Amino acid sequence: MQELQVQQIARKKITWGENDRTYIEKGSLEDLARTIRVHGILEAIGVKPEGDHFIGLWGHRRWLAAEIAGLETVPAVVCAKSMTEAETRELRLIENVARESLQPLETATGLAQLMQVSGLSASEVAKRVGLNAAVVSKSLALLSLPGPLREQINSGVISAAAGYELSRIDNPQLQSELASEVAAGRLSRDALAGRAKALKRGHVNETKGRARVTAMLDAKRSVTLTGEGLSSLEALIEWLEELLTKARKARPQNLELGTFTKMLKDQSRA
């Protein structure tokens, strides 16, 4: 059992190695610093001793905010037992994921590094850090995306869920095109998932030929769609879901049908 002690430690005696968190929003740090000035640090950071100094294990954000707040000492859980690099990274990742809400790609990078230093599989790492195996698998998939798409996820332009669906598509150019559609709000995550699934099954025709499909709802009603890539039931569902998403977004504006369709036409030209 790991022996743990809580001590007040000089903040300047704590140094940090490679940290799972690569970006910390300055405004949130200042907010935390204001809270610390009033209430102090309510939850101790984690460190391990190294000579007469300490290596930070978790709570880097609290440590940074303590500096802004002007604290000379901070409460720290001191892990007395010698720890391997894998054990250190595991503790840091668990704490960050559970308490400090890492960015999706920060979590993915931390998981990948933990697998590397520990030799554990993705499913084994999932058990160790308390995450679902499917969540870990989807998280790691984000690392396969091209740099520009990873940046879009980091900046919140597209969601991690959409990023995972894009990672299932092998064509980088198509990935970029679909990411642009998602970022512009013209393609929902569900529609993107349908496109990725269809591509995996080889059901989507990526040629430039235009298809025309008329679906009869009953004797008096029909829906006609035409365009490139309309060559499967999955593609039909995707197009209809995208249209439905746009219609639902427009509904609170009480638009006439003609105005709505004109708006869609204008958007397509933008």
RAZIFEN-V299091 format. One record per residue. N is the residue number from 1. PHI is phi in radians with two decimals (999 if undefined). PSI is psi in degrees with one decimal (none if undefined). Layout:
N,PHI,PSI / N,PHI,PSI
This chain:
1,999,131.4 / 2,-1.16,129.0 / 3,-1.47,125.1 / 4,-2.15,138.1 / 5,-2.32,142.4 / 6,-1.81,125.0 / 7,-2.33,158.5 / 8,-1.56,119.5 / 9,-2.12,140.8 / 10,-1.02,126.5 / 11,-1.01,-36.6 / 12,-1.27,-11.6 / 13,-1.49,-2.3 / 14,-1.82,126.3 / 15,-2.07,159.9 / 16,-2.17,133.6 / 17,-1.53,-145.9 / 18,-1.13,128.6 / 19,-1.98,143.2 / 20,-1.13,-30.4 / 21,-1.51,118.4 / 22,-1.75,-15.8 / 23,-2.45,128.2 / 24,-2.22,121.8 / 25,-1.18,126.2 / 26,-1.05,-40.7 / 27,-1.07,-39.7 / 28,-1.19,-33.1 / 29,-1.13,-42.3 / 30,-1.16,-36.5 / 31,-1.09,-43.8 / 32,-1.13,-38.7 / 33,-1.08,-40.0 / 34,-1.09,-40.5 / 35,-1.14,-40.7 / 36,-1.13,-37.9 / 37,-1.05,-34.7 / 38,-1.49,-45.9 / 39,-1.95,-9.4 / 40,1.39,-178.5 / 41,-1.46,112.3 / 42,-1.39,-22.1 / 43,-2.26,122.8 / 44,-1.11,147.6 / 45,-1.42,173.1 / 46,-2.02,135.2 / 47,-2.45,164.5 / 48,-2.27,144.2 / 49,-1.28,144.2 / 50,-2.56,100.0 / 51,1.16,-131.9 / 52,-1.69,12.4 / 53,-2.10,-174.3 / 54,-2.39,148.0 / 55,-1.78,125.8 / 56,-1.23,135.9 / 57,-1.86,-46.6 / 58,-2.61,162.9 / 59,1.56,24.4 / 60,-1.02,-38.8 / 61,-1.12,-41.7 / 62,-1.13,-37.3 / 63,-1.12,-43.1 / 64,-1.11,-42.7 / 65,-1.16,-33.7 / 66,-1.10,-35.6 / 67,-1.13,-44.4 / 68,-1.10,-37.9 / 69,-1.32,-10.0 / 70,1.47,19.7 / 71,-1.32,135.1 / 72,-1.51,-31.7 / 73,-2.20,156.9 / 74,-2.37,146.7 / 75,-1.29,133.2 / 76,-2.43,137.5 / 77,-1.41,117.8 / 78,-1.69,117.3 / 79,-1.49,105.9 / 80,-1.29,-29.3 / 81,-1.28,140.7 / 82,-1.11,133.9 / 83,-2.09,140.4 / 84,-1.33,167.6 / 85,-1.06,-40.1 / 86,-1.12,-42.1 / 87,-1.15,-39.6 / 88,-1.09,-48.3 / 89,-1.13,-37.8 / 90,-1.09,-47.2 / 91,-1.08,-42.9 / 92,-1.12,-43.9 / 93,-1.15,-44.0 / 94,-1.03,-46.2 / 95,-1.14,-43.4 / 96,-1.15,-45.8 / 97,-1.12,-41.7 / 98,-1.33,-32.2 / 99,-2.11,-28.8 / 100,-2.00,6.5 / 101,0.88,71.7 / 102,-1.07,153.4 / 103,-1.11,151.2 / 104,-0.91,-42.9 / 105,-1.33,-25.3 / 106,-1.16,-43.1 / 107,-1.08,-45.3 / 108,-1.05,-44.0 / 109,-1.13,-42.4 / 110,-1.08,-42.3 / 111,-1.11,-43.3 / 112,-1.12,-41.3 / 113,-1.18,-36.9 / 114,-1.11,-41.6 / 115,-1.07,-39.1 / 116,-1.17,-47.1 / 117,-1.38,-24.0 / 118,-1.70,-20.8 / 119,1.32,11.0 / 120,-1.45,153.1 / 121,-1.37,169.9 / 122,-1.05,-41.5 / 123,-1.19,-35.5 / 124,-1.21,-40.0 / 125,-1.11,-39.2 / 126,-1.00,-44.2 / 127,-1.13,-39.8 / 128,-1.19,-37.1 / 129,-1.70,1.8 / 130,1.32,30.9 / 131,-1.98,154.2 / 132,-1.14,140.9 / 133,-1.03,-37.8 / 134,-1.15,-36.0 / 135,-1.12,-43.0 / 136,-1.12,-43.1 / 137,-1.07,-44.4 / 138,-1.17,-37.3 / 139,-1.11,-46.9 / 140,-1.11,-30.5 / 141,-1.09,-26.1 / 142,-1.11,-27.4 / 143,-1.22,-16.1 / 144,-1.45,-9.1 / 145,-1.28,150.7 / 146,-1.05,154.6 / 147,-0.90,-47.6 / 148,-1.03,-35.6 / 149,-1.27,-36.3 / 150,-1.09,-37.8 / 151,-1.12,-37.6 / 152,-1.14,-34.6 / 153,-1.22,-45.1 / 154,-1.02,-39.2 / 155,-1.49,-4.0 / 156,1.45,8.4 / 157,-1.14,-41.2 / 158,-2.22,153.4 / 159,-1.41,162.8 / 160,-1.11,-35.2 / 161,-1.10,-42.2 / 162,-1.17,-37.0 / 163,-1.05,-40.4 / 164,-1.09,-44.2 / 165,-1.09,-38.3 / 166,-1.14,-33.2 / 167,-1.16,-17.2 / 168,-1.46,-4.9 / 169,-1.79,126.6 / 170,-1.43,-16.2 / 171,-1.58,108.8 / 172,-1.03,-38.0 / 173,-1.15,-43.1 / 174,-1.16,-37.3 / 175,-0.97,-47.9 / 176,-1.12,-42.0 / 177,-1.11,-44.2 / 178,-1.20,-35.9 / 179,-1.07,-39.1 / 180,-1.12,-39.1 / 181,-1.12,-41.9 / 182,-1.13,-46.8 / 183,-1.08,-33.7 / 184,-1.45,-3.7 / 185,1.40,12.0 / 186,-1.60,-7.4 / 187,-2.44,118.7 / 188,-1.36,164.2 / 189,-1.09,-39.4 / 190,-1.12,-41.7 / 191,-1.14,-38.3 / 192,-1.11,-41.2 / 193,-1.07,-39.7 / 194,-1.13,-39.5 / 195,-1.13,-44.0 / 196,-1.10,-40.6 / 197,-1.14,-42.0 / 198,-1.13,-40.0 / 199,-1.12,-40.9 / 200,-1.07,-36.3 / 201,-1.49,-4.3 / 202,1.30,26.3 / 203,-1.66,-9.5 / 204,-1.77,126.5 / 205,-1.49,116.5 / 206,-1.66,14.1 / 207,-1.36,172.1 / 208,-1.51,1.0 / 209,-1.16,141.1 / 210,-1.70,131.8 / 211,-1.85,156.9 / 212,-2.29,126.2 / 213,-2.23,128.5 / 214,-2.04,119.5 / 215,-1.88,121.4 / 216,-1.48,119.3 / 217,-1.41,-38.3 / 218,-2.82,-166.2 / 219,-1.13,-22.9 / 220,-2.01,-6.2 / 221,-2.24,139.1 / 222,-2.59,159.5 / 223,-2.21,128.7 / 224,-2.03,131.0 / 225,-2.20,144.0 / 226,-2.53,144.9 / 227,2.74,179.7 / 228,-1.37,139.2 / 229,1.48,5.0 / 230,-1.52,82.7 / 231,-2.34,12.0 / 232,-2.68,164.5 / 233,-1.11,-37.6 / 234,-1.05,-43.2 / 235,-1.13,-40.7 / 236,-1.06,-46.1 / 237,-1.06,-43.3 / 238,-1.04,-46.4 / 239,-1.12,-43.8 / 240,-1.15,-38.8 / 241,-1.13,-39.4 / 242,-1.14,-43.6 / 243,-1.09,-42.5 / 244,-1.11,-41.0 / 245,-1.05,-44.2 / 246,-1.17,-39.3 / 247,-1.13,-40.3 / 248,-1.16,-36.2 / 249,-1.16,-33.6 / 250,-1.43,-21.0 / 251,-0.97,-41.9 / 252,-1.07,-17.5 / 253,-1.45,-5.1 / 254,0.97,44.2 / 255,-1.34,147.4 / 256,-1.24,155.2 / 257,-1.05,-41.8 / 258,-1.10,-39.3 / 259,-1.14,-41.0 / 260,-1.09,-47.2 / 261,-1.17,-34.4 / 262,-1.15,-38.4 / 263,-1.07,-43.3 / 264,-1.09,-40.4 / 265,-1.11,-43.5 / 266,-1.12,-40.7 / 267,-1.09,-37.0 / 268,-1.17,-22.2 / 269,-1.55,-14.6 / 270,-1.18,none
